[in-house]
Amino acid sequence: MGEPLRSDKMSITVPSDVAAELRARAGQGNVSAYITHALVRQLEHDRLGDLVAELREFHGPVTEEELAAARAEWPRS
């Protein structure tokens, strides 16, 4: 069996209305899991943004022609 995941206890401050909606959506006992899931998604988003910036720096910006070609190949639902 693998090692147990290590957790760090943190304290955050949020507006009362946000906290109330969070508790309503997550359930009182699942607030930490809800916030962890949201943070993981945000960190993935941030890393993707870092990659896009790195690629743009290396290859230059995407041209309108490249964007149009990519959109033409994208499947439509």
Biotite code that builds the C-alpha atoms (Angstrom):
import biotite.structure as struc

atoms = struc.array([
    struc.Atom([0.000, 0.000, 0.000], chain_id="A", res_id=1, res_name="MET", atom_name="CA", element="C"),
    struc.Atom([1.281, 3.526, -0.809], chain_id="A", res_id=2, res_name="GLY", atom_name="CA", element="C"),
    struc.Atom([2.169, 6.266, 1.613], chain_id="A", res_id=3, res_name="GLU", atom_name="CA", element="C"),
    struc.Atom([-0.755, 8.247, 3.011], chain_id="A", res_id=4, res_name="PRO", atom_name="CA", element="C"),
    struc.Atom([-1.198, 11.704, 1.520], chain_id="A", res_id=5, res_name="LEU", atom_name="CA", element="C"),
    struc.Atom([0.212, 14.418, 3.712], chain_id="A", res_id=6, res_name="ARG", atom_name="CA", element="C"),
    struc.Atom([-2.064, 17.348, 4.447], chain_id="A", res_id=7, res_name="SER", atom_name="CA", element="C"),
    struc.Atom([-1.360, 20.840, 5.706], chain_id="A", res_id=8, res_name="ASP", atom_name="CA", element="C"),
    struc.Atom([-3.942, 22.669, 7.757], chain_id="A", res_id=9, res_name="LYS", atom_name="CA", element="C"),
    struc.Atom([-4.563, 26.186, 6.486], chain_id="A", res_id=10, res_name="MET", atom_name="CA", element="C"),
    struc.Atom([-6.763, 29.052, 7.522], chain_id="A", res_id=11, res_name="SER", atom_name="CA", element="C"),
    struc.Atom([-8.496, 31.235, 4.951], chain_id="A", res_id=12, res_name="ILE", atom_name="CA", element="C"),
    struc.Atom([-10.767, 34.236, 5.185], chain_id="A", res_id=13, res_name="THR", atom_name="CA", element="C"),
    struc.Atom([-13.656, 34.627, 2.754], chain_id="A", res_id=14, res_name="VAL", atom_name="CA", element="C"),
    struc.Atom([-16.668, 36.928, 2.628], chain_id="A", res_id=15, res_name="PRO", atom_name="CA", element="C"),
    struc.Atom([-19.623, 35.609, 4.640], chain_id="A", res_id=16, res_name="SER", atom_name="CA", element="C"),
    struc.Atom([-21.878, 35.221, 1.606], chain_id="A", res_id=17, res_name="ASP", atom_name="CA", element="C"),
    struc.Atom([-19.221, 33.139, -0.166], chain_id="A", res_id=18, res_name="VAL", atom_name="CA", element="C"),
    struc.Atom([-18.766, 30.969, 2.938], chain_id="A", res_id=19, res_name="ALA", atom_name="CA", element="C"),
    struc.Atom([-22.523, 30.414, 3.188], chain_id="A", res_id=20, res_name="ALA", atom_name="CA", element="C"),
    struc.Atom([-22.790, 29.341, -0.451], chain_id="A", res_id=21, res_name="GLU", atom_name="CA", element="C"),
    struc.Atom([-19.738, 27.113, -0.061], chain_id="A", res_id=22, res_name="LEU", atom_name="CA", element="C"),
    struc.Atom([-21.272, 25.328, 2.936], chain_id="A", res_id=23, res_name="ARG", atom_name="CA", element="C"),
    struc.Atom([-24.584, 24.971, 1.097], chain_id="A", res_id=24, res_name="ALA", atom_name="CA", element="C"),
    struc.Atom([-22.918, 23.454, -1.968], chain_id="A", res_id=25, res_name="ARG", atom_name="CA", element="C"),
    struc.Atom([-20.250, 21.364, -0.279], chain_id="A", res_id=26, res_name="ALA", atom_name="CA", element="C"),
    struc.Atom([-22.071, 20.256, 2.822], chain_id="A", res_id=27, res_name="GLY", atom_name="CA", element="C"),
    struc.Atom([-20.688, 21.079, 6.247], chain_id="A", res_id=28, res_name="GLN", atom_name="CA", element="C"),
    struc.Atom([-18.342, 18.085, 6.418], chain_id="A", res_id=29, res_name="GLY", atom_name="CA", element="C"),
    struc.Atom([-17.002, 18.394, 2.858], chain_id="A", res_id=30, res_name="ASN", atom_name="CA", element="C"),
    struc.Atom([-15.788, 21.991, 2.720], chain_id="A", res_id=31, res_name="VAL", atom_name="CA", element="C"),
    struc.Atom([-12.097, 21.031, 2.722], chain_id="A", res_id=32, res_name="SER", atom_name="CA", element="C"),
    struc.Atom([-12.581, 18.509, -0.087], chain_id="A", res_id=33, res_name="ALA", atom_name="CA", element="C"),
    struc.Atom([-14.569, 21.042, -2.130], chain_id="A", res_id=34, res_name="TYR", atom_name="CA", element="C"),
    struc.Atom([-11.921, 23.739, -1.699], chain_id="A", res_id=35, res_name="ILE", atom_name="CA", element="C"),
    struc.Atom([-9.097, 21.277, -2.428], chain_id="A", res_id=36, res_name="THR", atom_name="CA", element="C"),
    struc.Atom([-10.798, 20.237, -5.674], chain_id="A", res_id=37, res_name="HIS", atom_name="CA", element="C"),
    struc.Atom([-11.243, 23.892, -6.683], chain_id="A", res_id=38, res_name="ALA", atom_name="CA", element="C"),
    struc.Atom([-7.601, 24.676, -5.881], chain_id="A", res_id=39, res_name="LEU", atom_name="CA", element="C"),
    struc.Atom([-6.353, 21.697, -7.882], chain_id="A", res_id=40, res_name="VAL", atom_name="CA", element="C"),
    struc.Atom([-8.380, 22.875, -10.893], chain_id="A", res_id=41, res_name="ARG", atom_name="CA", element="C"),
    struc.Atom([-7.048, 26.430, -10.512], chain_id="A", res_id=42, res_name="GLN", atom_name="CA", element="C"),
    struc.Atom([-3.441, 25.218, -10.237], chain_id="A", res_id=43, res_name="LEU", atom_name="CA", element="C"),
    struc.Atom([-3.903, 23.113, -13.395], chain_id="A", res_id=44, res_name="GLU", atom_name="CA", element="C"),
    struc.Atom([-5.310, 26.191, -15.133], chain_id="A", res_id=45, res_name="HIS", atom_name="CA", element="C"),
    struc.Atom([-2.373, 28.304, -13.948], chain_id="A", res_id=46, res_name="ASP", atom_name="CA", element="C"),
    struc.Atom([0.169, 25.717, -15.159], chain_id="A", res_id=47, res_name="ARG", atom_name="CA", element="C"),
    struc.Atom([-1.560, 25.583, -18.544], chain_id="A", res_id=48, res_name="LEU", atom_name="CA", element="C"),
    struc.Atom([-1.305, 29.369, -18.730], chain_id="A", res_id=49, res_name="GLY", atom_name="CA", element="C"),
    struc.Atom([2.410, 29.116, -17.919], chain_id="A", res_id=50, res_name="ASP", atom_name="CA", element="C"),
    struc.Atom([2.831, 26.601, -20.755], chain_id="A", res_id=51, res_name="LEU", atom_name="CA", element="C"),
    struc.Atom([0.951, 28.807, -23.221], chain_id="A", res_id=52, res_name="VAL", atom_name="CA", element="C"),
    struc.Atom([3.151, 31.777, -22.267], chain_id="A", res_id=53, res_name="ALA", atom_name="CA", element="C"),
    struc.Atom([6.297, 29.668, -22.685], chain_id="A", res_id=54, res_name="GLU", atom_name="CA", element="C"),
    struc.Atom([5.152, 28.382, -26.077], chain_id="A", res_id=55, res_name="LEU", atom_name="CA", element="C"),
    struc.Atom([4.216, 31.899, -27.198], chain_id="A", res_id=56, res_name="ARG", atom_name="CA", element="C"),
    struc.Atom([7.654, 33.147, -26.151], chain_id="A", res_id=57, res_name="GLU", atom_name="CA", element="C"),
    struc.Atom([9.401, 30.318, -28.016], chain_id="A", res_id=58, res_name="PHE", atom_name="CA", element="C"),
    struc.Atom([7.202, 30.152, -31.155], chain_id="A", res_id=59, res_name="HIS", atom_name="CA", element="C"),
    struc.Atom([5.603, 33.599, -31.241], chain_id="A", res_id=60, res_name="GLY", atom_name="CA", element="C"),
    struc.Atom([1.889, 34.347, -31.058], chain_id="A", res_id=61, res_name="PRO", atom_name="CA", element="C"),
    struc.Atom([-0.700, 32.252, -32.870], chain_id="A", res_id=62, res_name="VAL", atom_name="CA", element="C"),
    struc.Atom([-1.630, 33.919, -36.164], chain_id="A", res_id=63, res_name="THR", atom_name="CA", element="C"),
    struc.Atom([-5.202, 34.455, -37.315], chain_id="A", res_id=64, res_name="GLU", atom_name="CA", element="C"),
    struc.Atom([-4.557, 31.971, -40.135], chain_id="A", res_id=65, res_name="GLU", atom_name="CA", element="C"),
    struc.Atom([-3.389, 29.267, -37.686], chain_id="A", res_id=66, res_name="GLU", atom_name="CA", element="C"),
    struc.Atom([-6.379, 29.938, -35.474], chain_id="A", res_id=67, res_name="LEU", atom_name="CA", element="C"),
    struc.Atom([-8.790, 29.689, -38.425], chain_id="A", res_id=68, res_name="ALA", atom_name="CA", element="C"),
    struc.Atom([-7.177, 26.412, -39.565], chain_id="A", res_id=69, res_name="ALA", atom_name="CA", element="C"),
    struc.Atom([-7.471, 24.935, -36.061], chain_id="A", res_id=70, res_name="ALA", atom_name="CA", element="C"),
    struc.Atom([-11.128, 25.987, -35.790], chain_id="A", res_id=71, res_name="ARG", atom_name="CA", element="C"),
    struc.Atom([-11.858, 24.424, -39.199], chain_id="A", res_id=72, res_name="ALA", atom_name="CA", element="C"),
    struc.Atom([-10.490, 21.085, -37.976], chain_id="A", res_id=73, res_name="GLU", atom_name="CA", element="C"),
    struc.Atom([-12.256, 21.178, -34.600], chain_id="A", res_id=74, res_name="TRP", atom_name="CA", element="C"),
    struc.Atom([-15.195, 18.753, -34.485], chain_id="A", res_id=75, res_name="PRO", atom_name="CA", element="C"),
    struc.Atom([-18.599, 20.343, -34.191], chain_id="A", res_id=76, res_name="ARG", atom_name="CA", element="C"),
    struc.Atom([-21.286, 18.864, -32.005], chain_id="A", res_id=77, res_name="SER", atom_name="CA", element="C"),
])
